[in-house]
């Protein structure tokens, strides 16, 4: 099975920070850290079987969408040797209208 390097783009990195802040405010920093670490681990698991999720070429060529715990939508792309995490949208955000 092919392994690819997983990278977080600048928007995805900012989305992680915002997600942490949102959870920390609602449930405390320990809960926020634990959730964000699990989300990052899930994203990094895309290094194998990278072509998971639903293709959304109608939004952007090569775009794939996957869900984490039915609470976060992960927008990513896959090329020959890399998975690029483009955005992380928490539940309730209209990801189809946000830039990816």
N, C-alpha and C positions, 0 to 999 in steps of 0.2 A: 504494500500500500504506500502510495506517495505521501511524503511529508513535506509540508510547506511552512515557511516562516510566517508567524502571525505578527502583524504590526497594528498599532492603534494610530489612526490619523489624528490631526490636531482637534478636529471637532469631536471625535469620539473621546479623546482624553479630557476635553472640557466637559463633555456629557457625564463622564465618570465623576468628576469633581462636583458637578451640580447635583447628581444623584446622591452622592455621599452627603452633601449639605442638606438636601431635602429630607433624607431618612434620619440624619443626626438630629435635626430640629424636631422631628416628630417622635422619634423613638430612642434617641441617644447615640453617642458616638460608637459604642461597642457594637450595637446592632448594625449601624451603617457600615462599619469596617467589615464585619462578617459578610454582609450582603454583597458589597462591592468586590470583596475577594472571591466569592463564589461566582459572581458574574464574570470577572476577569478570567477565572479558571475555565469557565464554560467557553469563553471566546478563544482562549488559547487551545482548547481541545479541537478547534477547527483546523489545527495543523494536520490532522489526519481526517479522512473522509470530508474534505473541505467543501465539497460541492453539495452540502446539505441545504435545507431551506428551500424557499420558493424563489424562482427567478422572477425578476420584475424589470425586464427589458423595456417595458412601456414607460417606466420612470427614468431609467438610466441604463444604458447598454452595460451588461455584465453584472448588474445589481442583483444581490441575493438578500432575502429577508429570512431571519430565523427568530424564534421566540425563546426567551428565558423565563421560565416559571410563569408564563402567561402574563407577565408584568412588564417586561422590557422587550422591545423590538430591536433587534440587532440588524443594521444595514451593513453589508460587507460586499467586497468583490474578491474574486479569485483569479489569479493568473498562473503562469507556469510554475513558479516557485514561491509565491507569496499570497497570503490572505491579508487583505487590508480592511480593518474594521473602520468603517466610515462614520457611523453615528450610532448612538444608543438612545432610544426613545422610551421613556417610562410610560406606563399605562395612562391613557387619556390624552396623550399628545398626538396630533394629527401628523404622522410621519410622512404621509404622501404629499403634503404641501410644503414640508421643510426641505431645504436643500440637502442633498446627499452627494 
